[in-house]
Amino acid sequence: MKDNFSVSPGQYAKYRPDYPQAMFDFIYPLLNEKAKAWDCGTGSGQVALELAKDFHEVEATDISEQQLKYAFQADNIHYSAQPAEKTTFENNTFDLITVAQAVHWFDFDKFNTEVKRVGKPNGIIALIGYELNNITPEIDTIIRRFYTDIIGNYWDDENKHIQNKYQTIPFPFRELETPEINNIKLWRFDHLIGYLNTWSAVHNFIEKNNYNPISEIEDDLRVVWGIQEVRRVIFPIIFRVGRIK
């Protein structure tokens, strides 16, 4: 598993979106019980914090110790630095395993083997992600040009799995049909810029070229954002859910 996010853990915790309640409203009725959950690749713990409201215990893991330092805290969340593919958890431990915006970095076969080991029989595995956001046609055009033309060559190969909505990722579980869900946020302009700064390709570009490519589009974005202080930002959710064993 790659660690592309230790360089800006504070930004990641502040600017990355959390996830809509509709996801959890779909998952929870599928569970036999809500004793223990594992949020794998937890980052700053957006999903772990939500799980902690309903589960007795939540284990949240990431290979980035820097990310975990900024993670959201709750009494029933235990954070640990562990790879997704080999953990210290006992067999048949978890009722629910979640991976949010991280599975594309994993060794799929090894991770799936680990899920089968630590997940309870008939437990649930949920792969979660989100596509490029939609705001307005004018704003979206600039962001997509930035994504493709300016930093396009700086995306890691793994990013293609997001573009393919995780359909190219092996999923050896009994897959369940999931609803279409949009994650809707209200953002100020500075939040959008902060979010773009968390993109791994932006960090790769800066490392190679010694300047931030967002400077090439920020003025244009500000113009088309206009005088409206807050705008609605829509993230289409990627959502694959299956039963373990």
C-alpha positions in Angstrom: 0.0 0.0 0.0 1.3 3.4 -1.0 1.5 6.3 1.5 0.8 9.5 -0.5 -0.8 11.5 2.2 1.6 11.9 5.1 2.9 15.1 3.6 -0.3 17.0 4.3 -2.3 15.3 7.1 -3.7 18.5 8.5 -5.1 19.6 5.2 -6.5 16.1 4.6 -8.4 16.2 7.9 -9.7 19.7 7.3 -10.6 19.7 3.6 -11.5 16.1 2.6 -15.3 15.6 2.6 -16.9 13.3 5.1 -19.6 10.8 3.9 -23.4 11.0 3.6 -25.7 9.3 6.1 -27.5 7.5 3.3 -24.5 5.1 3.0 -24.8 4.0 6.6 -28.6 3.9 6.4 -28.1 1.3 3.6 -25.4 -0.7 5.3 -26.6 -1.0 8.9 -29.8 -3.0 8.2 -27.6 -5.6 6.5 -25.7 -6.4 9.7 -26.4 -9.1 12.2 -25.0 -7.0 15.0 -22.9 -3.9 15.5 -20.2 -5.1 17.9 -16.9 -4.4 16.0 -16.1 -2.5 12.8 -12.8 -2.0 11.0 -12.2 1.1 9.0 -9.2 0.3 6.9 -7.1 3.1 5.3 -8.9 5.4 7.7 -6.9 8.5 7.0 -8.1 11.1 9.4 -11.0 9.0 10.5 -14.1 10.5 8.8 -15.8 7.1 8.5 -14.5 5.7 11.8 -16.0 8.7 13.6 -19.4 7.9 12.0 -19.2 4.2 12.8 -18.3 5.0 16.4 -21.8 6.4 16.9 -23.4 3.0 16.4 -20.7 0.3 17.0 -19.5 -0.8 20.4 -15.9 -0.8 19.1 -14.2 0.6 16.0 -10.7 -0.4 14.9 -9.3 2.2 12.5 -6.0 1.5 10.7 -3.7 3.4 8.3 -0.1 3.1 7.3 0.4 6.8 7.7 1.2 7.6 11.3 1.1 11.3 10.4 -2.5 10.9 9.2 -3.5 9.2 12.5 -2.1 12.0 14.5 -4.8 14.2 13.0 -7.6 11.7 13.2 -11.0 12.5 14.8 -11.2 11.0 18.3 -13.9 9.1 20.1 -13.7 6.9 23.2 -14.6 3.7 21.3 -12.2 4.2 18.3 -8.8 2.6 18.5 -6.3 3.8 15.9 -3.3 1.8 14.9 -0.7 2.0 12.1 -1.0 -1.2 10.2 -1.0 -2.2 6.6 -4.3 -3.2 5.0 -3.0 -6.5 3.9 -1.6 -7.9 7.2 -3.1 -6.9 10.5 -2.8 -8.1 14.1 -6.6 -8.7 14.4 -7.9 -12.1 15.3 -9.9 -14.3 13.0 -13.7 -13.6 12.6 -13.6 -10.3 14.5 -15.6 -7.8 12.5 -19.2 -7.3 11.6 -18.4 -4.6 9.1 -15.2 -3.6 7.2 -15.1 -0.3 5.4 -12.6 1.3 3.1 -13.2 4.9 2.1 -11.2 6.4 -0.8 -8.3 4.1 -0.1 -8.7 0.6 -1.6 -7.1 1.6 -4.9 -3.8 1.8 -3.1 -4.0 -1.7 -1.7 -2.6 -5.1 -2.9 -6.0 -6.4 -3.7 -5.5 -10.1 -3.4 -3.7 -9.8 -0.1 -6.3 -7.4 1.3 -9.2 -9.6 0.2 -7.6 -12.6 1.9 -7.3 -10.5 5.1 -10.9 -9.4 4.9 -12.0 -13.1 4.7 -9.8 -13.9 7.7 -10.9 -11.1 10.0 -14.4 -10.6 8.9 -17.2 -12.5 10.6 -19.1 -15.1 8.5 -21.9 -13.2 6.7 -20.4 -9.9 7.7 -20.3 -6.9 5.4 -17.5 -5.3 3.4 -18.0 -1.9 1.9 -15.7 -0.1 -0.6 -16.5 3.6 -0.7 -15.1 6.3 -2.9 -16.1 9.4 -4.7 -15.8 10.8 -8.2 -14.8 14.3 -9.4 -17.1 16.9 -7.8 -19.7 18.9 -9.7 -20.4 22.5 -8.9 -21.3 24.6 -12.0 -20.5 23.9 -15.6 -18.0 26.7 -15.7 -16.2 25.7 -12.5 -16.3 22.0 -13.5 -14.7 22.7 -16.9 -11.7 24.4 -15.2 -11.3 21.6 -12.7 -11.5 18.9 -15.3 -9.0 20.7 -17.5 -6.7 20.9 -14.5 -7.3 17.2 -13.6 -6.5 16.0 -17.2 -4.3 18.5 -18.9 -2.2 20.2 -16.2 -1.7 17.4 -13.6 -2.9 14.4 -15.7 0.6 12.9 -16.1 1.2 13.1 -12.3 -1.6 10.8 -11.2 -0.4 7.4 -10.0 -1.6 4.4 -12.0 -3.9 3.4 -9.1 -6.1 6.4 -9.7 -7.6 4.7 -12.8 -9.6 2.5 -10.4 -11.5 5.6 -9.2 -12.1 6.7 -12.8 -13.5 3.2 -13.3 -15.7 3.5 -10.2 -13.8 0.6 -8.5 -15.3 -1.9 -11.1 -11.8 -3.0 -12.0 -10.9 -4.0 -8.5 -11.4 -7.7 -7.6 -14.3 -8.2 -5.3 -14.6 -11.9 -4.3 -17.6 -11.4 -2.1 -21.4 -11.8 -2.6 -22.0 -8.4 -4.1 -25.2 -6.6 -3.2 -27.0 -4.0 -5.3 -26.4 -0.5 -4.0 -28.3 2.7 -4.4 -27.0 5.7 -6.3 -25.9 8.3 -3.7 -24.6 11.8 -4.0 -22.6 13.5 -1.3 -23.7 17.1 -1.2 -21.6 19.8 0.6 -21.8 23.5 1.0 -18.3 25.0 0.5 -16.7 28.4 0.4 -14.1 29.1 -2.3 -11.2 28.6 0.0 -12.4 25.1 1.0 -12.4 24.1 -2.7 -8.8 25.3 -3.0 -7.9 23.5 0.2 -9.5 20.3 -1.2 -7.6 20.5 -4.5 -4.4 20.8 -2.5 -5.0 17.4 -1.0 -4.8 15.7 -4.4 -1.9 13.3 -4.7 -1.2 14.4 -8.2 -0.8 18.0 -7.0 1.9 16.8 -4.5 3.6 14.8 -7.2 3.6 17.8 -9.5 5.1 20.1 -6.8 7.8 17.6 -6.0 8.8 17.5 -9.6 8.4 21.1 -10.6 8.9 23.1 -7.4 5.7 25.1 -7.7 2.0 24.5 -7.0 0.0 24.0 -10.2 -3.2 25.3 -8.6 -1.7 28.7 -9.1 -2.4 28.2 -12.9 -6.1 28.0 -12.3 -6.9 29.7 -9.1 -7.6 33.2 -10.6 -9.9 31.7 -13.3 -11.7 29.6 -10.7 -12.2 32.7 -8.5 -13.8 34.6 -11.4 -16.3 31.8 -12.3 -17.0 31.2 -8.6 -18.4 34.7 -8.6 -19.7 36.7 -5.7 -21.7 33.8 -4.3 -20.1 33.1 -0.9 -21.1 29.5 -0.6 -21.8 27.0 -3.4 -23.2 23.5 -3.5 -20.6 20.8 -4.2 -21.8 17.4 -5.4 -19.6 14.2 -5.1 -21.1 11.1 -6.8 -20.4 8.2 -4.4 -18.7 5.0 -5.5 -20.2 2.3 -3.5 -19.6 -1.5 -3.6 -21.0 -3.7 -0.8 -20.7 -7.4 -0.3 -21.2 -10.3 2.1 -18.0 -12.0 3.5 -17.7 -15.8 3.2 
